[in-house]
Amino acid sequence: MRISRLVCGPLAGVLGSLAGTAALAQTPSPAAPPTPTFGERVEVRVVNVEVVVTDGHGLRVGGLAPADFRLKVDGREVPIEYFTEVRGGDAVAPSGEAPRGEVQDLPSVAAGSPVGTSYLVFLDNYFAFAPNRDEALRNLKADLGRLGPEDRMAIVAYDGRKLAMLASWTRSPAELGRAIDEAIRLPALGLQRRGELSAYEAVRRSGGRRFGGDRGFDQLNTEELPFARRLAEQVGHSVDAAVVTMRSFASPPGRKVMLLLAGGWPYSPADYVVDNGRRPILGMEVPTGEKLFRPLDDTANLLGYTIYPVDAQGLEDSPVDAGRDRPADGFSVRPTQLRATLLTVAEETGGQPILAGHHDSALAIAAADTRSYYWIGFTPAFRRDDARHKLAVEVGKPGLAVRARADYLDLSRRGEATMTVESAMLFGNAPGGPRLPVEVGAAVSSGWHQIDVPLSVAIPVAGVTFVPLEGKYVAELDLRVAALDKDGHRSDIPAVPVKLTLDRQPEAGKYISYKTTIRLRKIDQRLTLAIVDRLSENVLTATKEVKGR
């Protein structure tokens, strides 16, 4: 199955054609407002770092002062501007004096007041096995009484194609219990992934190849390469869904925790497919964990989420190498590959992995781990250049260990706009604000398995900024279009510059008519369009269904 994509055309290698004409239009006739979304615009001004300090016995250490900590960014020490110790779920007044600058409590966190935790539960049904997932969910429901008066929870599920919000932020155990019951009723598709693995093993055995076959010892052969690429794509889509979920719940109060009920995500799909510890794959044809999971770590660290990955596939309970015998030429690396992902994601974001044998107490473990910590922060000089900066926290007293997130991303506005479109694409609705009416014209066949689809976009004057320039009124925008086909395959989200030029200043309440044509694969798809105003950084989105036949 080929990935649904926007087929290349003459403009920017993406859009088939742009009419390039902008004309004032009457306000479109009233239509039903879009379904409200729970997406939130990300505004990161302060980088907060949650720090756990333990002694040689693994016990929490409290009572430290700001002067006991050193915070480094890219190896250089920076002043700690915000400091709060949270002990047993309550903020504690800092003791001692800080040697550097003014240290103050984090905004809205007063000494003696409770600090709530926002638990975002992400359920990856695409890889999960029903028995393990359902056991984790039933125990999550049983543990809802552990939520404090300032805690809240939201629950989102992903099925390989779309996201479903089962519960938005709520403190109600009854509401959350109903959402968990609904989650248990959803299909778990992990057995399909196991079937794909078994089918691949059958093909590989019938081919009779060992080691690298026709491509060399350290490269994937012609049976291994397609399956490894497919697995990497599947994992990438699940990771993207988790990223979009975090960004759609970007700004809850208090401590932010993601309970990531996942499993079946190998850190290196190529090594997982080969499954031979004596045959490392050195080629770069299939992405490894550094690339696959970096968006997840970056987003968590940007937004201040600590991730607690929960094994929803049962690493200790089921054979992950189903469908084949043990490799004759080396030991199986598949369990190690799956475990490495959970360990790495937790380590990069300051969390802990919750593996098989403990997934029945995920909320209890996460709650206990996030009740006592230090909350420190600083204000960096954001450049919005997508640069990643390393973070390091040190404690001056000997014999103490520190656990904290590893870095933060200086996200660009273009990167933020891309994720906004992904959110609308996967959740199936658009953020609030001015509507972005879109009309889809009749598709025209344009070759083998391709169609040209005309689009008419009504850009609201209220959503963009026009500035006077040489007697005209000009707005500079980016148009982004993404496609999601009925099988869950997604296109890239390119940005095409759009310049609107009008002879007179547009009136409030009016719309600008803009037309374009895109080329798509001949398959049912959902299109997501976004208009990004470069000056105001406003983002307008809309979704439309397109029939491939």
ROLO-487996 format. One record per residue (C-alpha): residue number from 0; residue in one letter; x, y, z. Coordinates in nm, 2 decimals. Each point is the difference from the previous one (the first is absolute). Layout:
# residues N
REC   k r     px     py     pz
REC NUM A      X      Y      Z
...
***
This chain:
# residues 549
REC   k r     px     py     pz
REC   0 M   0.00   0.00   0.00
REC   1 R   0.15   0.33  -0.10
REC   2 I  -0.02   0.29   0.23
REC   3 S  -0.27   0.25  -0.08
REC   4 R   0.17   0.32  -0.09
REC   5 L  -0.03   0.33  -0.18
REC   6 V   0.15  -0.08  -0.34
REC   7 C   0.26   0.24  -0.13
REC   8 G  -0.10   0.28  -0.23
REC   9 P   0.17   0.31  -0.14
REC  10 L  -0.03   0.23   0.30
REC  11 A   0.24  -0.07   0.30
REC  12 G  -0.01  -0.36  -0.10
REC  13 V  -0.33  -0.05   0.17
REC  14 L  -0.31   0.18  -0.12
REC  15 G  -0.12  -0.08  -0.35
REC  16 S  -0.10   0.36  -0.08
REC  17 L  -0.08   0.32   0.17
REC  18 A  -0.24   0.24  -0.16
REC  19 G   0.18   0.28   0.18
REC  20 T  -0.31   0.22  -0.02
REC  21 A  -0.13   0.17   0.31
REC  22 A  -0.33   0.17  -0.01
REC  23 L  -0.24   0.14   0.26
REC  24 A  -0.30  -0.21   0.05
REC  25 Q  -0.32   0.03   0.19
REC  26 T  -0.02  -0.17   0.34
REC  27 P  -0.09  -0.36  -0.06
REC  28 S  -0.35  -0.11   0.09
REC  29 P  -0.03  -0.11   0.36
REC  30 A   0.10  -0.36   0.07
REC  31 A   0.02  -0.21   0.30
REC  32 P   0.30   0.09   0.21
REC  33 P   0.28  -0.26   0.01
REC  34 T   0.02  -0.25   0.28
REC  35 P   0.17   0.16   0.29
REC  36 T   0.36  -0.12   0.04
REC  37 F   0.20  -0.05   0.31
REC  38 G   0.32   0.12  -0.17
REC  39 E   0.20   0.28   0.17
REC  40 R   0.25   0.24  -0.15
REC  41 V   0.34  -0.05   0.15
REC  42 E   0.16   0.30   0.16
REC  43 V   0.32  -0.11   0.18
REC  44 R   0.17   0.29   0.17
REC  45 V   0.16  -0.18   0.29
REC  46 V   0.18  -0.33  -0.01
REC  47 N  -0.10  -0.20   0.31
REC  48 V   0.21  -0.30   0.11
REC  49 E  -0.14  -0.25   0.25
REC  50 V   0.29  -0.14   0.20
REC  51 V  -0.01  -0.32   0.22
REC  52 V   0.29  -0.03   0.25
REC  53 T   0.07  -0.33   0.18
REC  54 D   0.26  -0.12   0.24
REC  55 G   0.22  -0.31  -0.03
REC  56 H  -0.30  -0.22   0.11
REC  57 G  -0.23   0.14  -0.27
REC  58 L  -0.20   0.21   0.26
REC  59 R  -0.13   0.35  -0.08
REC  60 V   0.20   0.29   0.14
REC  61 G  -0.19   0.30   0.11
REC  62 G   0.09   0.33   0.15
REC  63 L   0.25   0.12  -0.26
REC  64 A   0.03   0.37  -0.08
REC  65 P   0.04   0.17  -0.34
REC  66 A   0.37   0.05   0.08
REC  67 D   0.05  -0.38   0.01
REC  68 F  -0.08  -0.03  -0.37
REC  69 R   0.19   0.09  -0.31
REC  70 L  -0.19   0.02  -0.33
REC  71 K   0.20  -0.03  -0.33
REC  72 V  -0.12   0.07  -0.35
REC  73 D   0.24  -0.14  -0.27
REC  74 G   0.26  -0.03   0.26
REC  75 R  -0.02   0.36   0.13
REC  76 E  -0.15   0.09   0.34
REC  77 V  -0.32   0.21  -0.01
REC  78 P  -0.17   0.18   0.29
REC  79 I  -0.29  -0.19   0.16
REC  80 E  -0.29   0.25  -0.01
REC  81 Y  -0.28  -0.21   0.14
REC  82 F   0.02  -0.26   0.28
REC  83 T  -0.26  -0.20   0.18
REC  84 E   0.04  -0.32   0.20
REC  85 V  -0.31  -0.22  -0.02
REC  86 R  -0.01  -0.24   0.29
REC  87 G  -0.29  -0.25   0.04
REC  88 G  -0.20   0.19  -0.26
REC  89 D   0.03   0.34   0.17
REC  90 A   0.23   0.30  -0.08
REC  91 V   0.26   0.07   0.26
REC  92 A   0.16   0.34   0.07
REC  93 P   0.37  -0.01  -0.11
REC  94 S   0.26   0.01   0.27
REC  95 G   0.33   0.19  -0.01
REC  96 E   0.11   0.27  -0.23
REC  97 A   0.09  -0.03  -0.37
REC  98 P   0.34   0.12  -0.10
REC  99 R  -0.11   0.10  -0.35
REC 100 G  -0.27   0.26  -0.07
REC 101 E  -0.35   0.00   0.12
REC 102 V  -0.17  -0.33   0.06
REC 103 Q  -0.37  -0.01   0.02
REC 104 D  -0.28  -0.26   0.01
REC 105 L  -0.14  -0.12  -0.33
REC 106 P  -0.30   0.21  -0.10
REC 107 S  -0.32  -0.09   0.18
REC 108 V   0.17  -0.25   0.23
REC 109 A   0.00   0.13   0.36
REC 110 A   0.17  -0.16   0.29
REC 111 G  -0.24  -0.23   0.19
REC 112 S  -0.24  -0.04  -0.29
REC 113 P  -0.06  -0.33  -0.18
REC 114 V   0.16  -0.06  -0.34
REC 115 G  -0.22  -0.20  -0.22
REC 116 T   0.10  -0.25  -0.27
REC 117 S  -0.15  -0.02  -0.35
REC 118 Y   0.01  -0.36  -0.12
REC 119 L  -0.03  -0.03  -0.38
REC 120 V  -0.07  -0.37  -0.08
REC 121 F   0.09  -0.09  -0.36
REC 122 L  -0.11  -0.35  -0.11
REC 123 D   0.17  -0.14  -0.31
REC 124 N  -0.25  -0.26  -0.11
REC 125 Y   0.19  -0.06  -0.33
REC 126 F   0.27  -0.20   0.18
REC 127 A  -0.17  -0.10   0.33
REC 128 F  -0.11  -0.35   0.09
REC 129 A  -0.35  -0.01   0.15
REC 130 P   0.07  -0.21   0.31
REC 131 N   0.29   0.22   0.12
REC 132 R  -0.16   0.32  -0.10
REC 133 D  -0.33  -0.08   0.17
REC 134 E   0.17  -0.11   0.32
REC 135 A   0.19   0.33   0.01
REC 136 L  -0.32   0.19  -0.07
REC 137 R  -0.21  -0.18   0.26
REC 138 N   0.27   0.07   0.26
REC 139 L   0.02   0.36  -0.11
REC 140 K  -0.38   0.02   0.07
REC 141 A   0.04  -0.16   0.34
REC 142 D   0.27   0.25   0.09
REC 143 L  -0.19   0.31  -0.09
REC 144 G  -0.05   0.06   0.37
REC 145 R   0.37   0.09   0.01
REC 146 L  -0.07   0.33  -0.18
REC 147 G   0.02   0.29   0.23
REC 148 P  -0.24   0.30   0.01
REC 149 E   0.23   0.20  -0.23
REC 150 D   0.07  -0.29  -0.24
REC 151 R  -0.16  -0.06  -0.34
REC 152 M   0.01  -0.25  -0.28
REC 153 A  -0.07  -0.02  -0.37
REC 154 I  -0.01  -0.31  -0.21
REC 155 V   0.07  -0.03  -0.38
REC 156 A   0.02  -0.32  -0.21
REC 157 Y   0.16  -0.06  -0.34
REC 158 D  -0.09  -0.28  -0.24
REC 159 G   0.26   0.05  -0.27
REC 160 R  -0.21   0.25  -0.20
REC 161 K  -0.16   0.25   0.23
REC 162 L  -0.01   0.12   0.36
REC 163 A  -0.30  -0.01   0.22
REC 164 M  -0.04   0.21   0.31
REC 165 L  -0.17  -0.22   0.26
REC 166 A   0.02   0.25   0.28
REC 167 S   0.12   0.36   0.01
REC 168 W   0.15   0.15   0.31
REC 169 T  -0.22  -0.10   0.29
REC 170 R   0.03  -0.09   0.37
REC 171 S  -0.32  -0.21   0.00
REC 172 P   0.07  -0.37   0.08
REC 173 A  -0.34  -0.09  -0.15
REC 174 E   0.07   0.17  -0.33
REC 175 L   0.35  -0.14  -0.02
REC 176 G  -0.13  -0.35   0.09
REC 177 R  -0.25   0.02  -0.29
REC 178 A   0.28   0.10  -0.23
REC 179 I   0.22  -0.29   0.11
REC 180 D  -0.29  -0.24  -0.05
REC 181 E  -0.03   0.14  -0.36
REC 182 A   0.37  -0.04  -0.05
REC 183 I  -0.02  -0.37   0.10
REC 184 R  -0.27  -0.05  -0.26
REC 185 L   0.22   0.14  -0.28
REC 186 P   0.18  -0.25  -0.23
REC 187 A   0.36  -0.08   0.09
REC 188 L   0.20  -0.06  -0.32
REC 189 G   0.32  -0.15   0.14
REC 190 L  -0.09  -0.34  -0.13
REC 191 Q  -0.01   0.14  -0.35
REC 192 R   0.36   0.13   0.05
REC 193 R   0.10  -0.35   0.12
REC 194 G  -0.17  -0.15  -0.31
REC 195 E   0.21   0.23  -0.22
REC 196 L   0.31  -0.12   0.18
REC 197 S  -0.10  -0.36  -0.05
REC 198 A  -0.07   0.05  -0.37
REC 199 Y   0.34   0.17  -0.04
REC 200 E   0.18  -0.29   0.18
REC 201 A  -0.18  -0.25  -0.23
REC 202 V   0.12   0.18  -0.31
REC 203 R   0.35   0.03   0.14
REC 204 R   0.02  -0.37   0.09
REC 205 S  -0.12  -0.10  -0.35
REC 206 G   0.27   0.22  -0.15
REC 207 G   0.26  -0.20   0.18
REC 208 R   0.23   0.30   0.05
REC 209 R   0.23   0.05   0.30
REC 210 F   0.18   0.32   0.10
REC 211 G  -0.01   0.26  -0.26
REC 212 G  -0.11  -0.22  -0.29
REC 213 D   0.05   0.19  -0.32
REC 214 R   0.11   0.33   0.16
REC 215 G   0.28  -0.08   0.24
REC 216 F   0.04  -0.09   0.36
REC 217 D  -0.08   0.35   0.14
REC 218 Q  -0.29   0.09  -0.23
REC 219 L  -0.36  -0.10  -0.02
REC 220 N  -0.08  -0.25  -0.28
REC 221 T  -0.30   0.02  -0.24
REC 222 E  -0.24  -0.17   0.25
REC 223 E   0.12   0.20   0.30
REC 224 L   0.01   0.35  -0.14
REC 225 P  -0.37   0.05  -0.09
REC 226 F  -0.12  -0.14   0.33
REC 227 A   0.24   0.21   0.20
REC 228 R  -0.11   0.32  -0.18
REC 229 R  -0.36  -0.09   0.05
REC 230 L   0.06  -0.06   0.38
REC 231 A   0.19   0.33   0.03
REC 232 E  -0.29   0.18  -0.18
REC 233 Q  -0.25  -0.15   0.24
REC 234 V   0.20   0.09   0.31
REC 235 G   0.05   0.35  -0.14
REC 236 H  -0.38   0.05  -0.04
REC 237 S  -0.06  -0.11   0.36
REC 238 V   0.27   0.23   0.12
REC 239 D  -0.15   0.29  -0.20
REC 240 A  -0.34  -0.07   0.15
REC 241 A   0.15   0.02   0.35
REC 242 V   0.17   0.32  -0.09
REC 243 V  -0.32   0.16  -0.14
REC 244 T  -0.18  -0.11   0.32
REC 245 M   0.24   0.18   0.22
REC 246 R  -0.01   0.31  -0.20
REC 247 S  -0.38  -0.01   0.00
REC 248 F   0.01   0.00   0.38
REC 249 A   0.29   0.24   0.03
REC 250 S  -0.08   0.22   0.29
REC 251 P  -0.17  -0.17   0.30
REC 252 P   0.09   0.12   0.34
REC 253 G   0.24  -0.16   0.24
REC 254 R   0.23  -0.29  -0.07
REC 255 K  -0.04  -0.16  -0.35
REC 256 V   0.02  -0.37  -0.03
REC 257 M  -0.07  -0.23  -0.31
REC 258 L  -0.08  -0.36   0.07
REC 259 L   0.10  -0.15  -0.33
REC 260 L  -0.17  -0.34  -0.03
REC 261 A   0.20  -0.13  -0.29
REC 262 G   0.21  -0.30  -0.10
REC 263 G   0.14  -0.16  -0.31
REC 264 W   0.21   0.31  -0.09
REC 265 P   0.35  -0.13  -0.07
REC 266 Y   0.28   0.25   0.05
REC 267 S   0.16  -0.12  -0.33
REC 268 P  -0.25  -0.16  -0.24
REC 269 A   0.28  -0.13  -0.22
REC 270 D   0.16  -0.20   0.29
REC 271 Y  -0.34  -0.11   0.12
REC 272 V  -0.08  -0.14  -0.34
REC 273 V   0.33  -0.18  -0.04
REC 274 D  -0.02  -0.13   0.37
REC 275 N   0.36  -0.11   0.02
REC 276 G   0.23   0.14   0.26
REC 277 R   0.31  -0.11  -0.20
REC 278 R  -0.11   0.20  -0.30
REC 279 P  -0.02   0.37   0.06
REC 280 I  -0.15   0.20  -0.28
REC 281 L   0.22   0.30  -0.09
REC 282 G  -0.20   0.14  -0.30
REC 283 M  -0.20   0.32   0.02
REC 284 E  -0.30  -0.12  -0.21
REC 285 V  -0.24  -0.03   0.30
REC 286 P  -0.02   0.27   0.27
REC 287 T   0.12  -0.10   0.35
REC 288 G  -0.13   0.11   0.34
REC 289 E   0.20   0.32   0.00
REC 290 K  -0.22   0.12  -0.29
REC 291 L  -0.32  -0.18   0.07
REC 292 F  -0.04   0.11   0.36
REC 293 R   0.17   0.34   0.00
REC 294 P  -0.33   0.18  -0.08
REC 295 L  -0.16  -0.17   0.30
REC 296 D   0.28   0.10   0.24
REC 297 D   0.02   0.35  -0.15
REC 298 T  -0.37   0.07   0.04
REC 299 A  -0.01  -0.13   0.35
REC 300 N   0.30   0.20   0.11
REC 301 L  -0.13   0.31  -0.18
REC 302 L  -0.34  -0.01   0.17
REC 303 G   0.13  -0.13   0.34
REC 304 Y  -0.15  -0.35  -0.02
REC 305 T   0.16  -0.29   0.18
REC 306 I  -0.07  -0.33  -0.18
REC 307 Y  -0.06  -0.32   0.18
REC 308 P  -0.01  -0.27  -0.27
REC 309 V  -0.23  -0.29   0.09
REC 310 D   0.06  -0.34  -0.17
REC 311 A  -0.34  -0.08  -0.16
REC 312 Q   0.13  -0.29  -0.20
REC 313 G   0.13  -0.23   0.28
REC 314 L   0.38  -0.03  -0.05
REC 315 E   0.03  -0.26   0.27
REC 316 D  -0.33  -0.18  -0.08
REC 317 S   0.01  -0.07  -0.37
REC 318 P   0.26  -0.11  -0.26
REC 319 V   0.08   0.31  -0.20
REC 320 D   0.17  -0.22  -0.26
REC 321 A  -0.32  -0.19  -0.08
REC 322 G   0.00  -0.19  -0.32
REC 323 R   0.36  -0.11  -0.01
REC 324 D   0.26  -0.21   0.17
REC 325 R   0.28   0.15   0.20
REC 326 P   0.27   0.13  -0.25
REC 327 A   0.26  -0.26  -0.07
REC 328 D   0.27   0.26  -0.04
REC 329 G  -0.04   0.20   0.31
REC 330 F  -0.23   0.10   0.29
REC 331 S  -0.33   0.17  -0.04
REC 332 V   0.01   0.38   0.05
REC 333 R  -0.37   0.07  -0.03
REC 334 P  -0.09   0.02   0.37
REC 335 T   0.30   0.23   0.05
REC 336 Q  -0.09   0.22  -0.29
REC 337 L  -0.36   0.05   0.14
REC 338 R   0.12   0.06   0.35
REC 339 A   0.27   0.25  -0.12
REC 340 T  -0.27   0.23  -0.14
REC 341 L  -0.19   0.02   0.33
REC 342 L   0.32   0.05   0.20
REC 343 T   0.13   0.27  -0.23
REC 344 V  -0.32   0.20  -0.03
REC 345 A  -0.03   0.00   0.38
REC 346 E   0.36   0.10   0.05
REC 347 E   0.00   0.29  -0.25
REC 348 T  -0.31   0.16   0.17
REC 349 G   0.08  -0.07   0.36
REC 350 G  -0.25  -0.28   0.05
REC 351 Q   0.01  -0.37   0.08
REC 352 P  -0.10  -0.30  -0.22
REC 353 I  -0.28  -0.22   0.13
REC 354 L   0.07  -0.34  -0.14
REC 355 A  -0.19  -0.33   0.00
REC 356 G  -0.06  -0.11   0.36
REC 357 H  -0.07   0.36   0.10
REC 358 H  -0.24   0.13  -0.27
REC 359 D  -0.29  -0.09   0.23
REC 360 S   0.11   0.28   0.23
REC 361 A   0.10   0.27  -0.25
REC 362 L  -0.19   0.29   0.17
REC 363 A   0.12  -0.10   0.35
REC 364 I   0.36   0.00  -0.12
REC 365 A  -0.02   0.33  -0.19
REC 366 A  -0.19   0.17   0.28
REC 367 A   0.26  -0.11   0.26
REC 368 D   0.28   0.11  -0.22
REC 369 T  -0.14   0.35  -0.07
REC 370 R  -0.11   0.09   0.36
REC 371 S   0.34   0.12   0.11
REC 372 Y   0.25   0.19  -0.22
REC 373 Y   0.16   0.33  -0.07
REC 374 W  -0.14   0.24  -0.26
REC 375 I   0.26   0.23  -0.14
REC 376 G  -0.02   0.23  -0.30
REC 377 F   0.17   0.26  -0.21
REC 378 T  -0.08   0.24  -0.28
REC 379 P   0.21  -0.07  -0.31
REC 380 A   0.04   0.23  -0.29
REC 381 F  -0.23  -0.18  -0.25
REC 382 R   0.11   0.04  -0.36
REC 383 R  -0.27  -0.23  -0.15
REC 384 D   0.26  -0.18  -0.21
REC 385 D  -0.08  -0.37   0.08
REC 386 A   0.33  -0.03   0.18
REC 387 R   0.03  -0.26   0.28
REC 388 H   0.18   0.09   0.32
REC 389 K   0.14  -0.24   0.26
REC 390 L  -0.11   0.04   0.36
REC 391 A   0.20  -0.12   0.30
REC 392 V  -0.09   0.04   0.37
REC 393 E   0.27  -0.06   0.27
REC 394 V  -0.03   0.00   0.38
REC 395 G   0.29   0.12   0.20
REC 396 K  -0.03  -0.25   0.28
REC 397 P   0.19  -0.33  -0.04
REC 398 G  -0.17  -0.34  -0.02
REC 399 L  -0.32   0.13  -0.16
REC 400 A  -0.14  -0.11  -0.34
REC 401 V  -0.21   0.23  -0.23
REC 402 R  -0.27  -0.10  -0.25
REC 403 A  -0.13   0.27  -0.24
REC 404 R  -0.08   0.06  -0.37
REC 405 A   0.29   0.00  -0.24
REC 406 D  -0.06   0.29  -0.23
REC 407 Y  -0.26   0.25  -0.14
REC 408 L  -0.08   0.10  -0.36
REC 409 D  -0.02   0.36  -0.11
REC 410 L  -0.30  -0.06  -0.23
REC 411 S  -0.05   0.22  -0.30
REC 412 R  -0.33   0.14  -0.10
REC 413 R   0.01  -0.20  -0.32
REC 414 G   0.05  -0.32   0.21
REC 415 E  -0.29   0.10   0.22
REC 416 A  -0.23   0.06  -0.30
REC 417 T   0.09  -0.34  -0.14
REC 418 M  -0.11  -0.17   0.33
REC 419 T  -0.32   0.21   0.00
REC 420 V  -0.09  -0.15  -0.33
REC 421 E   0.09  -0.35   0.12
REC 422 S  -0.23   0.05   0.30
REC 423 A  -0.29   0.10  -0.22
REC 424 M   0.08  -0.29  -0.24
REC 425 L   0.00  -0.27   0.27
REC 426 F  -0.27   0.14   0.23
REC 427 G  -0.22   0.09  -0.30
REC 428 N  -0.10   0.35   0.11
REC 429 A   0.15   0.34  -0.01
REC 430 P   0.10   0.25   0.27
REC 431 G  -0.25   0.28   0.09
REC 432 G   0.01   0.35  -0.14
REC 433 P  -0.10   0.12  -0.35
REC 434 R  -0.14  -0.27  -0.23
REC 435 L   0.20  -0.11  -0.30
REC 436 P  -0.26  -0.10  -0.26
REC 437 V   0.13  -0.24  -0.26
REC 438 E  -0.19  -0.13  -0.31
REC 439 V   0.12  -0.32  -0.17
REC 440 G  -0.06  -0.02  -0.38
REC 441 A  -0.05  -0.30  -0.21
REC 442 A   0.31  -0.22  -0.03
REC 443 V   0.15  -0.06  -0.34
REC 444 S   0.21  -0.30  -0.09
REC 445 S   0.36   0.10  -0.07
REC 446 G   0.18  -0.32  -0.07
REC 447 W   0.06  -0.34   0.16
REC 448 H  -0.17   0.00   0.34
REC 449 Q   0.01   0.38   0.03
REC 450 I  -0.26   0.27   0.00
REC 451 D   0.01   0.38  -0.01
REC 452 V  -0.23   0.16   0.26
REC 453 P  -0.09   0.37  -0.02
REC 454 L  -0.04   0.18   0.33
REC 455 S  -0.15   0.34   0.07
REC 456 V   0.10   0.16   0.33
REC 457 A  -0.18   0.29   0.15
REC 458 I   0.26   0.18   0.22
REC 459 P  -0.16   0.22   0.27
REC 460 V   0.13   0.35   0.02
REC 461 A  -0.02  -0.02   0.38
REC 462 G   0.25  -0.29   0.00
REC 463 V   0.29   0.17  -0.20
REC 464 T   0.19   0.32   0.02
REC 465 F   0.01   0.24  -0.30
REC 466 V   0.26   0.28   0.00
REC 467 P   0.03   0.29  -0.24
REC 468 L   0.28  -0.03  -0.26
REC 469 E   0.05   0.22  -0.30
REC 470 G  -0.36   0.10  -0.03
REC 471 K  -0.13  -0.36   0.05
REC 472 Y  -0.10  -0.21   0.29
REC 473 V   0.21  -0.32   0.04
REC 474 A  -0.02  -0.31   0.22
REC 475 E   0.26  -0.27   0.01
REC 476 L  -0.12  -0.34   0.09
REC 477 D   0.10  -0.37  -0.02
REC 478 L  -0.24  -0.25  -0.14
REC 479 R   0.04  -0.36   0.14
REC 480 V  -0.19  -0.30  -0.12
REC 481 A   0.02  -0.35   0.15
REC 482 A  -0.18  -0.32  -0.11
REC 483 L  -0.10  -0.30   0.21
REC 484 D  -0.13  -0.30  -0.20
REC 485 K  -0.25  -0.26   0.11
REC 486 D   0.28  -0.24   0.09
REC 487 G   0.16   0.25   0.24
REC 488 H   0.29   0.10  -0.23
REC 489 R   0.09   0.37   0.02
REC 490 S   0.17   0.24  -0.22
REC 491 D   0.27   0.25   0.09
REC 492 I  -0.12   0.35   0.09
REC 493 P   0.19   0.24  -0.23
REC 494 A  -0.03   0.38   0.03
REC 495 V  -0.07   0.20  -0.32
REC 496 P   0.04   0.38   0.02
REC 497 V  -0.31   0.20  -0.10
REC 498 K   0.00   0.37  -0.05
REC 499 L  -0.34   0.18  -0.01
REC 500 T   0.00   0.35  -0.16
REC 501 L  -0.31   0.22  -0.01
REC 502 D  -0.06   0.34  -0.14
REC 503 R  -0.19   0.12   0.31
REC 504 Q  -0.01  -0.09   0.37
REC 505 P  -0.23  -0.29   0.06
REC 506 E  -0.31   0.05   0.21
REC 507 A  -0.05  -0.19   0.32
REC 508 G  -0.23  -0.30  -0.04
REC 509 K   0.10  -0.05  -0.36
REC 510 Y   0.18  -0.30  -0.14
REC 511 I   0.28  -0.04  -0.27
REC 512 S  -0.07  -0.26  -0.26
REC 513 Y   0.30  -0.21  -0.08
REC 514 K   0.02  -0.30  -0.24
REC 515 T   0.25  -0.28  -0.04
REC 516 T   0.01  -0.35  -0.14
REC 517 I   0.18  -0.30   0.16
REC 518 R   0.09  -0.34  -0.13
REC 519 L  -0.08  -0.30   0.21
REC 520 R   0.01  -0.37   0.00
REC 521 K  -0.33  -0.15  -0.12
REC 522 I  -0.13  -0.12   0.34
REC 523 D  -0.24   0.14   0.25
REC 524 Q   0.18   0.27   0.21
REC 525 R  -0.05   0.27   0.26
REC 526 L   0.16   0.33  -0.09
REC 527 T   0.11   0.24   0.26
REC 528 L   0.08   0.36  -0.11
REC 529 A   0.17   0.27   0.20
REC 530 I   0.05   0.37  -0.06
REC 531 V   0.29   0.14   0.21
REC 532 D   0.02   0.38   0.02
REC 533 R   0.38   0.07   0.02
REC 534 L  -0.05   0.34   0.18
REC 535 S  -0.25  -0.09   0.27
REC 536 E   0.09  -0.37   0.01
REC 537 N  -0.37  -0.08  -0.01
REC 538 V  -0.09  -0.34  -0.13
REC 539 L  -0.33  -0.09  -0.17
REC 540 T  -0.08  -0.36  -0.08
REC 541 A  -0.28  -0.20  -0.17
REC 542 T  -0.05  -0.36  -0.09
REC 543 K  -0.18  -0.15  -0.30
REC 544 E  -0.08  -0.36  -0.12
REC 545 V   0.11  -0.08  -0.36
REC 546 K  -0.13  -0.31  -0.18
REC 547 G   0.26  -0.18  -0.21
REC 548 R  -0.24  -0.14  -0.24
***
